[in-house]
Amino acid sequence: MPPPRTRGTALRQRLAELRGPDVTAKALDARALAALAANPGCERRAILDGAGVDKATLADALGSPSAFGQSQFALTRGNAFEAKVKADGGAELLRLVHERLDPGAAPPAGAALPDLSAIGPEGRTARTALALREATGATGTWTLLDHPMIALDVAGSPAFLEPDAVVVHPDGSWTVVEIKSFPMLDGSADPAKVGAAARQAAVYVLALEAVAARLDAAPRVRHRVLLVCPKDFSNLPTASAVDVRKQRAVTSRQLARLTRIEDIADTLPEGTCFSPELPAEQLTAAVEAVPAAYAPECLAACELAFHCRERSRAAGAVTSLGRSVRAELGGLTTVEDVLAAARGESGDPRDPAVAALRRAARLRTEALGTMCH
């Protein structure tokens, strides 16, 4: 068996080949990682994200443009709001952390702001770990890490993540800070957006726990994160503490279920490449060589959702109707199988799903007969 360094180098070379010559890798961020964890059975997304393929560009090349992602206006507004929150050395941000999460600690006056600049993601990750170690040892003071870089192993491949901020409390504990541009109206925000932010923050918590485990004296990573948003319809920041223990547990479990990226890569035909410069037929064949697990939920989380939905519908797969429907149908995997079972043409009548379908078909026939008369 080759040593880990050799295996790691070989995997990076293989992923670069899959991505295409001279194609820059797209970094796997926490938003994408949370979406990947929500659908761990999708090998297609796992290998594309692992190889750093830009799925939006790939979707365009396949003829199924993606409507997923933030607008340029939303990105600009978000960046402006984050800059406001972090102005004056992060004074307002630290005040909110102190007020919402640690009111018993000393007020955060004169907090430390370590320089986290370094060359490449590996260098930034190492510099962040060093800053966290130093800040944890300097008990009694507050430290603000602005855009630290932390790594998390995902299916045998490192993902480099960049939270908006991490605050080290005077007691040495760590808090993840998420800054979003959607508003908090009367102290509450859109539950769907808060849920997405919580899942993203849970990924950062997992990555920080991995960093803490490598330190000699592992500190406590807080499971209550700070969500900072504009207050009402103003540009003034307000904040809420969000408990992400449930999201952390689910994400950890789902990531553990992911097939290792190198195992997926080993099953692909020789010469497989996902470069958008390839002819459409060749590119489609490469994408179809990797099994997908499409569900309607993918439309809100994956750039390839339209392409996968079209293929799923063409194959008559019941997954296109939703995960809950798929779970109810048991071994019936296509719409054709479902209709045949309902008509009594196939299927074991002792199967609960088949029995329920036939009963539903009888009730429908009786209802239509009554309406006709």
Short mmCIF file of the C-alpha atoms (twelve columns), coordinates in Angstrom:
data_MODEL
# 
_entry.id   MODEL 
# 
loop_
_atom_site.group_PDB 
_atom_site.id 
_atom_site.type_symbol 
_atom_site.label_atom_id 
_atom_site.label_alt_id 
_atom_site.label_comp_id 
_atom_site.label_asym_id 
_atom_site.label_seq_id 
_atom_site.Cartn_x 
_atom_site.Cartn_y 
_atom_site.Cartn_z 
_atom_site.pdbx_PDB_model_num 
ATOM 1   C CA . MET A 1   0.000   0.000  0.000   1 
ATOM 2   C CA . PRO A 2   1.491   3.399  -0.976  1 
ATOM 3   C CA . PRO A 3   2.207   5.861  1.825   1 
ATOM 4   C CA . PRO A 4   -0.472  8.490  2.616   1 
ATOM 5   C CA . ARG A 5   1.496   11.290 0.930   1 
ATOM 6   C CA . THR A 6   1.737   9.270  -2.319  1 
ATOM 7   C CA . ARG A 7   -1.976  8.369  -2.184  1 
ATOM 8   C CA . GLY A 8   -2.881  11.993 -1.532  1 
ATOM 9   C CA . THR A 9   -0.769  13.214 -4.466  1 
ATOM 10  C CA . ALA A 10  -2.259  10.580 -6.773  1 
ATOM 11  C CA . LEU A 11  -5.792  11.556 -5.749  1 
ATOM 12  C CA . ARG A 12  -5.103  15.252 -6.378  1 
ATOM 13  C CA . GLN A 13  -3.744  14.413 -9.824  1 
ATOM 14  C CA . ARG A 14  -6.785  12.244 -10.578 1 
ATOM 15  C CA . LEU A 15  -9.183  14.986 -9.499  1 
ATOM 16  C CA . ALA A 16  -7.293  17.526 -11.622 1 
ATOM 17  C CA . GLU A 17  -7.703  15.198 -14.630 1 
ATOM 18  C CA . LEU A 18  -11.440 14.927 -13.940 1 
ATOM 19  C CA . ARG A 19  -11.722 18.707 -13.676 1 
ATOM 20  C CA . GLY A 20  -9.941  19.229 -16.975 1 
ATOM 21  C CA . PRO A 21  -6.588  20.633 -18.060 1 
ATOM 22  C CA . ASP A 22  -5.919  24.212 -16.967 1 
ATOM 23  C CA . VAL A 23  -9.295  24.419 -15.196 1 
ATOM 24  C CA . THR A 24  -9.028  26.156 -11.823 1 
ATOM 25  C CA . ALA A 25  -10.572 24.252 -8.929  1 
ATOM 26  C CA . LYS A 26  -13.665 25.775 -7.338  1 
ATOM 27  C CA . ALA A 27  -13.355 25.803 -3.560  1 
ATOM 28  C CA . LEU A 28  -15.877 23.766 -1.576  1 
ATOM 29  C CA . ASP A 29  -17.482 26.213 0.854   1 
ATOM 30  C CA . ALA A 30  -19.699 25.556 3.868   1 
ATOM 31  C CA . ARG A 31  -22.901 26.296 1.948   1 
ATOM 32  C CA . ALA A 32  -22.063 23.623 -0.638  1 
ATOM 33  C CA . LEU A 33  -20.854 21.237 2.042   1 
ATOM 34  C CA . ALA A 34  -24.121 21.562 3.980   1 
ATOM 35  C CA . ALA A 35  -26.054 20.822 0.779   1 
ATOM 36  C CA . LEU A 36  -23.817 17.830 0.066   1 
ATOM 37  C CA . ALA A 37  -24.383 16.506 3.573   1 
ATOM 38  C CA . ALA A 38  -28.144 16.827 3.061   1 
ATOM 39  C CA . ASN A 39  -27.933 14.375 0.120   1 
ATOM 40  C CA . PRO A 40  -25.082 11.966 0.958   1 
ATOM 41  C CA . GLY A 41  -26.259 9.348  -1.539  1 
ATOM 42  C CA . CYS A 42  -25.488 11.565 -4.537  1 
ATOM 43  C CA . GLU A 43  -22.130 10.358 -5.841  1 
ATOM 44  C CA . ARG A 44  -22.348 12.817 -8.740  1 
ATOM 45  C CA . ARG A 45  -22.299 15.850 -6.468  1 
ATOM 46  C CA . ALA A 46  -19.638 14.284 -4.225  1 
ATOM 47  C CA . ILE A 47  -17.147 13.727 -7.048  1 
ATOM 48  C CA . LEU A 48  -17.856 17.056 -8.773  1 
ATOM 49  C CA . ASP A 49  -17.466 19.024 -5.545  1 
ATOM 50  C CA . GLY A 50  -14.434 16.962 -4.541  1 
ATOM 51  C CA . ALA A 51  -12.759 17.641 -7.887  1 
ATOM 52  C CA . GLY A 52  -13.526 21.364 -7.649  1 
ATOM 53  C CA . VAL A 53  -15.760 21.399 -10.732 1 
ATOM 54  C CA . ASP A 54  -17.764 24.602 -11.218 1 
ATOM 55  C CA . LYS A 55  -21.232 23.057 -11.438 1 
ATOM 56  C CA . ALA A 56  -22.869 26.276 -12.690 1 
ATOM 57  C CA . THR A 57  -20.513 26.391 -15.689 1 
ATOM 58  C CA . LEU A 58  -21.015 22.658 -16.201 1 
ATOM 59  C CA . ALA A 59  -24.806 23.079 -16.189 1 
ATOM 60  C CA . ASP A 60  -24.532 25.800 -18.856 1 
ATOM 61  C CA . ALA A 61  -22.385 23.523 -21.025 1 
ATOM 62  C CA . LEU A 62  -24.952 20.711 -20.647 1 
ATOM 63  C CA . GLY A 63  -27.735 22.994 -21.837 1 
ATOM 64  C CA . SER A 64  -29.512 23.158 -18.454 1 
ATOM 65  C CA . PRO A 65  -28.540 26.567 -17.022 1 
ATOM 66  C CA . SER A 66  -28.787 26.894 -13.267 1 
ATOM 67  C CA . ALA A 67  -31.006 29.392 -11.503 1 
ATOM 68  C CA . PHE A 68  -29.309 28.592 -8.199  1 
ATOM 69  C CA . GLY A 69  -27.102 31.077 -6.357  1 
ATOM 70  C CA . GLN A 70  -27.041 34.649 -5.097  1 
ATOM 71  C CA . SER A 71  -27.440 37.677 -7.331  1 
ATOM 72  C CA . GLN A 72  -24.597 40.156 -7.681  1 
ATOM 73  C CA . PHE A 73  -26.751 42.744 -5.916  1 
ATOM 74  C CA . ALA A 74  -27.242 40.429 -2.921  1 
ATOM 75  C CA . LEU A 75  -23.503 39.715 -2.763  1 
ATOM 76  C CA . THR A 76  -22.649 43.425 -2.861  1 
ATOM 77  C CA . ARG A 77  -25.223 44.233 -0.175  1 
ATOM 78  C CA . GLY A 78  -23.951 41.366 1.990   1 
ATOM 79  C CA . ASN A 79  -20.332 42.486 1.688   1 
ATOM 80  C CA . ALA A 80  -21.254 46.079 2.594   1 
ATOM 81  C CA . PHE A 81  -23.210 44.947 5.653   1 
ATOM 82  C CA . GLU A 82  -20.370 42.668 6.810   1 
ATOM 83  C CA . ALA A 83  -17.887 45.540 6.501   1 
ATOM 84  C CA . LYS A 84  -20.167 47.699 8.653   1 
ATOM 85  C CA . VAL A 85  -20.461 44.988 11.316  1 
ATOM 86  C CA . LYS A 86  -16.679 44.563 11.479  1 
ATOM 87  C CA . ALA A 87  -15.788 48.277 11.408  1 
ATOM 88  C CA . ASP A 88  -13.658 49.813 14.174  1 
ATOM 89  C CA . GLY A 89  -11.846 46.587 14.913  1 
ATOM 90  C CA . GLY A 90  -15.064 44.602 15.211  1 
ATOM 91  C CA . ALA A 91  -16.268 46.613 18.211  1 
ATOM 92  C CA . GLU A 92  -19.978 46.218 17.389  1 
ATOM 93  C CA . LEU A 93  -19.577 42.535 16.550  1 
ATOM 94  C CA . LEU A 94  -17.802 41.835 19.838  1 
ATOM 95  C CA . ARG A 95  -20.431 43.832 21.716  1 
ATOM 96  C CA . LEU A 96  -23.145 41.611 20.239  1 
ATOM 97  C CA . VAL A 97  -21.219 38.427 21.123  1 
ATOM 98  C CA . HIS A 98  -20.794 39.675 24.686  1 
ATOM 99  C CA . GLU A 99  -24.451 40.727 24.991  1 
ATOM 100 C CA . ARG A 100 -26.051 37.620 23.440  1 
ATOM 101 C CA . LEU A 101 -23.673 34.834 24.431  1 
ATOM 102 C CA . ASP A 102 -21.368 35.816 27.300  1 
ATOM 103 C CA . PRO A 103 -22.781 38.699 29.382  1 
ATOM 104 C CA . GLY A 104 -20.979 37.476 32.499  1 
ATOM 105 C CA . ALA A 105 -17.536 38.018 30.954  1 
ATOM 106 C CA . ALA A 106 -15.607 41.276 31.051  1 
ATOM 107 C CA . PRO A 107 -16.633 43.742 28.294  1 
ATOM 108 C CA . PRO A 108 -14.590 43.232 25.100  1 
ATOM 109 C CA . ALA A 109 -12.454 46.372 25.206  1 
ATOM 110 C CA . GLY A 110 -9.204  46.277 23.268  1 
ATOM 111 C CA . ALA A 111 -9.725  42.826 21.720  1 
ATOM 112 C CA . ALA A 112 -6.874  41.155 19.859  1 
ATOM 113 C CA . LEU A 113 -7.102  41.011 16.041  1 
ATOM 114 C CA . PRO A 114 -4.426  38.569 14.827  1 
ATOM 115 C CA . ASP A 115 -3.111  38.738 11.269  1 
ATOM 116 C CA . LEU A 116 -4.228  35.556 9.476   1 
ATOM 117 C CA . SER A 117 -2.616  36.219 6.097   1 
ATOM 118 C CA . ALA A 118 -0.505  33.423 4.598   1 
ATOM 119 C CA . ILE A 119 0.237   31.825 1.236   1 
ATOM 120 C CA . GLY A 120 -2.381  29.351 -0.025  1 
ATOM 121 C CA . PRO A 121 -5.209  27.639 1.865   1 
ATOM 122 C CA . GLU A 122 -2.835  25.277 3.670   1 
ATOM 123 C CA . GLY A 123 -0.765  28.225 4.909   1 
ATOM 124 C CA . ARG A 124 -3.848  30.139 6.031   1 
ATOM 125 C CA . THR A 125 -5.172  27.041 7.807   1 
ATOM 126 C CA . ALA A 126 -1.923  26.628 9.699   1 
ATOM 127 C CA . ARG A 127 -1.839  30.342 10.593  1 
ATOM 128 C CA . THR A 128 -5.435  30.169 11.867  1 
ATOM 129 C CA . ALA A 129 -4.643  27.145 14.036  1 
ATOM 130 C CA . LEU A 130 -1.656  28.983 15.521  1 
ATOM 131 C CA . ALA A 131 -3.778  32.081 16.216  1 
ATOM 132 C CA . LEU A 132 -6.446  29.962 17.897  1 
ATOM 133 C CA . ARG A 133 -3.831  28.268 20.071  1 
ATOM 134 C CA . GLU A 134 -2.327  31.596 21.132  1 
ATOM 135 C CA . ALA A 135 -5.724  33.199 21.790  1 
ATOM 136 C CA . THR A 136 -6.918  30.222 23.830  1 
ATOM 137 C CA . GLY A 137 -3.817  30.405 25.993  1 
ATOM 138 C CA . ALA A 138 -4.247  34.139 26.581  1 
ATOM 139 C CA . THR A 139 -7.159  33.729 28.987  1 
ATOM 140 C CA . GLY A 140 -8.944  36.841 30.202  1 
ATOM 141 C CA . THR A 141 -8.921  38.586 26.818  1 
ATOM 142 C CA . TRP A 142 -11.175 38.648 23.771  1 
ATOM 143 C CA . THR A 143 -9.857  37.748 20.315  1 
ATOM 144 C CA . LEU A 144 -11.560 38.255 16.946  1 
ATOM 145 C CA . LEU A 145 -10.448 36.132 13.994  1 
ATOM 146 C CA . ASP A 146 -11.673 37.791 10.798  1 
ATOM 147 C CA . HIS A 147 -12.242 35.266 7.994   1 
ATOM 148 C CA . PRO A 148 -10.093 32.456 9.415   1 
ATOM 149 C CA . MET A 149 -9.376  29.383 7.276   1 
ATOM 150 C CA . ILE A 150 -10.194 25.945 8.706   1 
ATOM 151 C CA . ALA A 151 -10.071 22.515 7.087   1 
ATOM 152 C CA . LEU A 152 -12.522 19.629 7.319   1 
ATOM 153 C CA . ASP A 153 -12.021 16.148 5.909   1 
ATOM 154 C CA . VAL A 154 -14.840 15.335 3.478   1 
ATOM 155 C CA . ALA A 155 -14.934 11.819 2.044   1 
ATOM 156 C CA . GLY A 156 -11.159 11.543 2.318   1 
ATOM 157 C CA . SER A 157 -10.411 14.943 0.772   1 
ATOM 158 C CA . PRO A 158 -9.779  18.233 2.654   1 
ATOM 159 C CA . ALA A 159 -12.289 21.074 2.285   1 
ATOM 160 C CA . PHE A 160 -10.991 24.538 3.202   1 
ATOM 161 C CA . LEU A 161 -13.688 26.638 4.863   1 
ATOM 162 C CA . GLU A 162 -13.822 30.352 5.656   1 
ATOM 163 C CA . PRO A 163 -16.357 31.450 8.286   1 
ATOM 164 C CA . ASP A 164 -17.197 35.145 8.543   1 
ATOM 165 C CA . ALA A 165 -15.579 35.283 11.986  1 
ATOM 166 C CA . VAL A 166 -14.609 33.240 15.025  1 
ATOM 167 C CA . VAL A 167 -14.483 34.840 18.466  1 
ATOM 168 C CA . VAL A 168 -12.339 33.469 21.299  1 
ATOM 169 C CA . HIS A 169 -13.917 34.318 24.672  1 
ATOM 170 C CA . PRO A 170 -11.932 35.227 27.803  1 
ATOM 171 C CA . ASP A 171 -12.522 31.688 29.124  1 
ATOM 172 C CA . GLY A 172 -10.869 30.201 26.009  1 
ATOM 173 C CA . SER A 173 -14.057 28.958 24.315  1 
ATOM 174 C CA . TRP A 174 -14.753 29.586 20.620  1 
ATOM 175 C CA . THR A 175 -17.870 30.971 18.911  1 
ATOM 176 C CA . VAL A 176 -18.731 30.909 15.203  1 
ATOM 177 C CA . VAL A 177 -20.228 34.143 13.843  1 
ATOM 178 C CA . GLU A 178 -22.429 34.129 10.743  1 
ATOM 179 C CA . ILE A 179 -23.207 37.502 9.126   1 
ATOM 180 C CA . LYS A 180 -26.197 37.531 6.766   1 
ATOM 181 C CA . SER A 181 -27.899 40.354 4.858   1 
ATOM 182 C CA . PHE A 182 -31.499 39.149 5.310   1 
ATOM 183 C CA . PRO A 183 -33.375 41.194 7.940   1 
ATOM 184 C CA . MET A 184 -34.535 40.374 11.454  1 
ATOM 185 C CA . LEU A 185 -38.015 41.843 11.819  1 
ATOM 186 C CA . ASP A 186 -39.128 42.369 15.416  1 
ATOM 187 C CA . GLY A 187 -36.346 40.069 16.600  1 
ATOM 188 C CA . SER A 188 -37.030 37.144 14.239  1 
ATOM 189 C CA . ALA A 189 -36.026 36.251 10.689  1 
ATOM 190 C CA . ASP A 190 -37.287 33.984 7.901   1 
ATOM 191 C CA . PRO A 191 -37.159 30.442 9.402   1 
ATOM 192 C CA . ALA A 192 -35.950 28.894 6.131   1 
ATOM 193 C CA . LYS A 193 -33.050 31.347 5.890   1 
ATOM 194 C CA . VAL A 194 -32.197 30.912 9.562   1 
ATOM 195 C CA . GLY A 195 -32.221 27.131 9.074   1 
ATOM 196 C CA . ALA A 196 -29.851 27.382 6.109   1 
ATOM 197 C CA . ALA A 197 -27.530 29.649 8.120   1 
ATOM 198 C CA . ALA A 198 -27.630 27.190 11.037  1 
ATOM 199 C CA . ARG A 199 -26.663 24.264 8.777   1 
ATOM 200 C CA . GLN A 200 -23.797 26.307 7.353   1 
ATOM 201 C CA . ALA A 201 -22.617 27.304 10.837  1 
ATOM 202 C CA . ALA A 202 -22.796 23.651 11.945  1 
ATOM 203 C CA . VAL A 203 -20.211 22.815 9.275   1 
ATOM 204 C CA . TYR A 204 -17.881 25.439 10.754  1 
ATOM 205 C CA . VAL A 205 -18.466 24.038 14.246  1 
ATOM 206 C CA . LEU A 206 -17.464 20.560 13.048  1 
ATOM 207 C CA . ALA A 207 -14.319 21.944 11.410  1 
ATOM 208 C CA . LEU A 208 -13.388 23.895 14.550  1 
ATOM 209 C CA . GLU A 209 -13.867 20.768 16.655  1 
ATOM 210 C CA . ALA A 210 -11.364 19.013 14.389  1 
ATOM 211 C CA . VAL A 211 -8.892  21.880 14.963  1 
ATOM 212 C CA . ALA A 212 -9.513  21.750 18.724  1 
ATOM 213 C CA . ALA A 213 -8.878  18.009 18.785  1 
ATOM 214 C CA . ARG A 214 -5.403  18.601 17.338  1 
ATOM 215 C CA . LEU A 215 -4.462  21.111 20.032  1 
ATOM 216 C CA . ASP A 216 -2.777  19.922 23.214  1 
ATOM 217 C CA . ALA A 217 -5.487  21.379 25.452  1 
ATOM 218 C CA . ALA A 218 -8.658  21.131 23.391  1 
ATOM 219 C CA . PRO A 219 -10.937 24.105 24.165  1 
ATOM 220 C CA . ARG A 220 -14.704 24.045 24.125  1 
ATOM 221 C CA . VAL A 221 -16.298 24.924 20.795  1 
ATOM 222 C CA . ARG A 222 -19.632 26.525 21.613  1 
ATOM 223 C CA . HIS A 223 -22.693 25.023 19.962  1 
ATOM 224 C CA . ARG A 224 -24.573 28.324 20.161  1 
ATOM 225 C CA . VAL A 225 -23.461 30.469 17.230  1 
ATOM 226 C CA . LEU A 226 -24.148 34.151 16.690  1 
ATOM 227 C CA . LEU A 227 -26.302 35.091 13.699  1 
ATOM 228 C CA . VAL A 228 -25.894 38.793 12.819  1 
ATOM 229 C CA . CYS A 229 -28.453 40.453 10.506  1 
ATOM 230 C CA . PRO A 230 -29.800 43.927 9.696   1 
ATOM 231 C CA . LYS A 231 -32.391 45.142 12.191  1 
ATOM 232 C CA . ASP A 232 -35.861 45.564 10.661  1 
ATOM 233 C CA . PHE A 233 -35.497 47.627 7.459   1 
ATOM 234 C CA . SER A 234 -32.349 49.479 8.506   1 
ATOM 235 C CA . ASN A 235 -28.677 48.704 7.989   1 
ATOM 236 C CA . LEU A 236 -28.042 48.546 11.743  1 
ATOM 237 C CA . PRO A 237 -26.795 45.160 12.983  1 
ATOM 238 C CA . THR A 238 -28.681 43.026 15.458  1 
ATOM 239 C CA . ALA A 239 -28.014 39.449 16.489  1 
ATOM 240 C CA . SER A 240 -29.524 36.242 17.786  1 
ATOM 241 C CA . ALA A 241 -27.955 33.185 19.402  1 
ATOM 242 C CA . VAL A 242 -28.755 30.002 17.447  1 
ATOM 243 C CA . ASP A 243 -28.274 26.520 18.908  1 
ATOM 244 C CA . VAL A 244 -26.845 24.282 16.154  1 
ATOM 245 C CA . ARG A 245 -26.431 21.035 18.090  1 
ATOM 246 C CA . LYS A 246 -29.104 19.271 16.046  1 
ATOM 247 C CA . GLN A 247 -27.690 20.507 12.722  1 
ATOM 248 C CA . ARG A 248 -24.190 19.571 13.829  1 
ATOM 249 C CA . ALA A 249 -25.230 16.008 14.703  1 
ATOM 250 C CA . VAL A 250 -27.122 15.529 11.423  1 
ATOM 251 C CA . THR A 251 -24.303 16.977 9.325   1 
ATOM 252 C CA . SER A 252 -21.685 14.847 11.079  1 
ATOM 253 C CA . ARG A 253 -23.736 11.703 10.523  1 
ATOM 254 C CA . GLN A 254 -24.412 12.498 6.865   1 
ATOM 255 C CA . LEU A 255 -20.780 13.330 6.101   1 
ATOM 256 C CA . ALA A 256 -19.758 10.005 7.609   1 
ATOM 257 C CA . ARG A 257 -22.080 8.290  5.107   1 
ATOM 258 C CA . LEU A 258 -20.407 9.867  2.070   1 
ATOM 259 C CA . THR A 259 -18.590 7.432  -0.175  1 
ATOM 260 C CA . ARG A 260 -14.893 8.277  -0.293  1 
ATOM 261 C CA . ILE A 261 -14.107 10.433 -3.304  1 
ATOM 262 C CA . GLU A 262 -11.227 8.218  -4.386  1 
ATOM 263 C CA . ASP A 263 -13.571 5.185  -4.405  1 
ATOM 264 C CA . ILE A 264 -15.991 7.010  -6.714  1 
ATOM 265 C CA . ALA A 265 -13.131 8.139  -8.955  1 
ATOM 266 C CA . ASP A 266 -11.876 4.545  -9.250  1 
ATOM 267 C CA . THR A 267 -15.236 3.433  -10.723 1 
ATOM 268 C CA . LEU A 268 -15.187 5.973  -13.560 1 
ATOM 269 C CA . PRO A 269 -14.085 4.993  -17.086 1 
ATOM 270 C CA . GLU A 270 -10.556 5.895  -18.076 1 
ATOM 271 C CA . GLY A 271 -10.386 9.354  -19.606 1 
ATOM 272 C CA . THR A 272 -13.522 10.696 -17.893 1 
ATOM 273 C CA . CYS A 273 -13.392 14.492 -17.791 1 
ATOM 274 C CA . PHE A 274 -15.878 17.181 -16.792 1 
ATOM 275 C CA . SER A 275 -14.276 20.106 -18.613 1 
ATOM 276 C CA . PRO A 276 -16.951 22.451 -20.010 1 
ATOM 277 C CA . GLU A 277 -14.813 22.814 -23.134 1 
ATOM 278 C CA . LEU A 278 -15.664 19.254 -24.219 1 
ATOM 279 C CA . PRO A 279 -18.339 18.515 -26.860 1 
ATOM 280 C CA . ALA A 280 -21.824 18.309 -25.352 1 
ATOM 281 C CA . GLU A 281 -22.236 14.575 -26.058 1 
ATOM 282 C CA . GLN A 282 -18.913 13.665 -24.456 1 
ATOM 283 C CA . LEU A 283 -19.586 15.895 -21.452 1 
ATOM 284 C CA . THR A 284 -23.077 14.424 -20.974 1 
ATOM 285 C CA . ALA A 285 -21.650 10.899 -21.090 1 
ATOM 286 C CA . ALA A 286 -19.079 11.813 -18.432 1 
ATOM 287 C CA . VAL A 287 -21.729 13.250 -16.108 1 
ATOM 288 C CA . GLU A 288 -24.067 10.300 -16.638 1 
ATOM 289 C CA . ALA A 289 -21.221 7.909  -15.737 1 
ATOM 290 C CA . VAL A 290 -21.640 8.999  -12.103 1 
ATOM 291 C CA . PRO A 291 -24.874 7.979  -10.304 1 
ATOM 292 C CA . ALA A 292 -27.044 10.828 -9.046  1 
ATOM 293 C CA . ALA A 293 -29.686 10.893 -6.316  1 
ATOM 294 C CA . TYR A 294 -32.053 13.594 -7.545  1 
ATOM 295 C CA . ALA A 295 -34.896 14.886 -5.386  1 
ATOM 296 C CA . PRO A 296 -36.955 18.097 -5.730  1 
ATOM 297 C CA . GLU A 297 -35.024 19.519 -2.761  1 
ATOM 298 C CA . CYS A 298 -31.975 19.683 -5.049  1 
ATOM 299 C CA . LEU A 299 -33.554 22.612 -6.914  1 
ATOM 300 C CA . ALA A 300 -32.738 24.884 -3.979  1 
ATOM 301 C CA . ALA A 301 -29.259 23.523 -3.359  1 
ATOM 302 C CA . CYS A 302 -27.486 22.320 -6.526  1 
ATOM 303 C CA . GLU A 303 -26.551 23.948 -9.814  1 
ATOM 304 C CA . LEU A 304 -27.061 20.668 -11.720 1 
ATOM 305 C CA . ALA A 305 -30.612 20.182 -10.431 1 
ATOM 306 C CA . PHE A 306 -32.356 21.026 -13.725 1 
ATOM 307 C CA . HIS A 307 -30.178 18.580 -15.655 1 
ATOM 308 C CA . CYS A 308 -30.684 15.801 -13.117 1 
ATOM 309 C CA . ARG A 309 -34.436 16.470 -12.943 1 
ATOM 310 C CA . GLU A 310 -34.750 16.122 -16.713 1 
ATOM 311 C CA . ARG A 311 -32.876 12.811 -16.647 1 
ATOM 312 C CA . SER A 312 -34.858 11.547 -13.671 1 
ATOM 313 C CA . ARG A 313 -38.161 12.336 -15.351 1 
ATOM 314 C CA . ALA A 314 -37.036 10.744 -18.622 1 
ATOM 315 C CA . ALA A 315 -36.205 7.553  -16.718 1 
ATOM 316 C CA . GLY A 316 -39.557 7.654  -14.911 1 
ATOM 317 C CA . ALA A 317 -37.819 7.574  -11.532 1 
ATOM 318 C CA . VAL A 318 -40.123 8.079  -8.543  1 
ATOM 319 C CA . THR A 319 -37.404 10.121 -6.821  1 
ATOM 320 C CA . SER A 320 -38.498 13.046 -9.015  1 
ATOM 321 C CA . LEU A 321 -41.734 13.053 -6.976  1 
ATOM 322 C CA . GLY A 322 -39.892 13.629 -3.688  1 
ATOM 323 C CA . ARG A 323 -38.087 11.643 -0.996  1 
ATOM 324 C CA . SER A 324 -41.238 11.097 1.063   1 
ATOM 325 C CA . VAL A 325 -43.055 9.539  -1.925  1 
ATOM 326 C CA . ARG A 326 -39.999 7.412  -2.714  1 
ATOM 327 C CA . ALA A 327 -39.908 6.129  0.870   1 
ATOM 328 C CA . GLU A 328 -43.604 5.157  0.766   1 
ATOM 329 C CA . LEU A 329 -43.217 3.127  -2.452  1 
ATOM 330 C CA . GLY A 330 -40.609 0.682  -1.168  1 
ATOM 331 C CA . GLY A 331 -39.171 -1.426 -3.991  1 
ATOM 332 C CA . LEU A 332 -41.172 0.333  -6.723  1 
ATOM 333 C CA . THR A 333 -38.566 2.614  -8.272  1 
ATOM 334 C CA . THR A 334 -40.246 3.816  -11.487 1 
ATOM 335 C CA . VAL A 335 -43.575 5.449  -12.275 1 
ATOM 336 C CA . GLU A 336 -44.268 2.595  -14.720 1 
ATOM 337 C CA . ASP A 337 -43.808 0.047  -11.904 1 
ATOM 338 C CA . VAL A 338 -46.155 2.048  -9.675  1 
ATOM 339 C CA . LEU A 339 -48.918 2.252  -12.304 1 
ATOM 340 C CA . ALA A 340 -48.587 -1.444 -13.154 1 
ATOM 341 C CA . ALA A 341 -48.848 -2.371 -9.468  1 
ATOM 342 C CA . ALA A 342 -51.920 -0.132 -9.060  1 
ATOM 343 C CA . ARG A 343 -53.611 -1.811 -12.038 1 
ATOM 344 C CA . GLY A 344 -52.832 -5.273 -10.642 1 
ATOM 345 C CA . GLU A 345 -50.527 -6.145 -13.538 1 
ATOM 346 C CA . SER A 346 -47.459 -6.698 -11.367 1 
ATOM 347 C CA . GLY A 347 -46.264 -6.615 -7.785  1 
ATOM 348 C CA . ASP A 348 -46.775 -8.814 -4.736  1 
ATOM 349 C CA . PRO A 349 -50.227 -8.142 -3.221  1 
ATOM 350 C CA . ARG A 350 -48.721 -8.809 0.229   1 
ATOM 351 C CA . ASP A 351 -46.420 -5.810 -0.233  1 
ATOM 352 C CA . PRO A 352 -47.952 -2.923 1.801   1 
ATOM 353 C CA . ALA A 353 -47.084 -0.407 -0.934  1 
ATOM 354 C CA . VAL A 354 -48.692 -2.538 -3.653  1 
ATOM 355 C CA . ALA A 355 -51.782 -3.171 -1.510  1 
ATOM 356 C CA . ALA A 356 -52.165 0.562  -0.803  1 
ATOM 357 C CA . LEU A 357 -51.832 1.442  -4.493  1 
ATOM 358 C CA . ARG A 358 -54.462 -1.095 -5.542  1 
ATOM 359 C CA . ARG A 359 -56.852 0.123  -2.871  1 
ATOM 360 C CA . ALA A 360 -56.312 3.711  -3.995  1 
ATOM 361 C CA . ALA A 361 -56.961 2.671  -7.613  1 
ATOM 362 C CA . ARG A 362 -60.231 0.955  -6.607  1 
ATOM 363 C CA . LEU A 363 -61.373 4.001  -4.653  1 
ATOM 364 C CA . ARG A 364 -60.553 6.255  -7.615  1 
ATOM 365 C CA . THR A 365 -62.493 4.032  -10.006 1 
ATOM 366 C CA . GLU A 366 -65.494 3.968  -7.663  1 
ATOM 367 C CA . ALA A 367 -65.404 7.737  -7.214  1 
ATOM 368 C CA . LEU A 368 -65.223 8.389  -10.947 1 
ATOM 369 C CA . GLY A 369 -68.060 5.905  -11.541 1 
ATOM 370 C CA . THR A 370 -70.230 7.692  -8.991  1 
ATOM 371 C CA . MET A 371 -69.529 11.056 -10.593 1 
ATOM 372 C CA . CYS A 372 -70.437 9.746  -14.054 1 
ATOM 373 C CA . HIS A 373 -73.807 8.519  -12.806 1 
# 
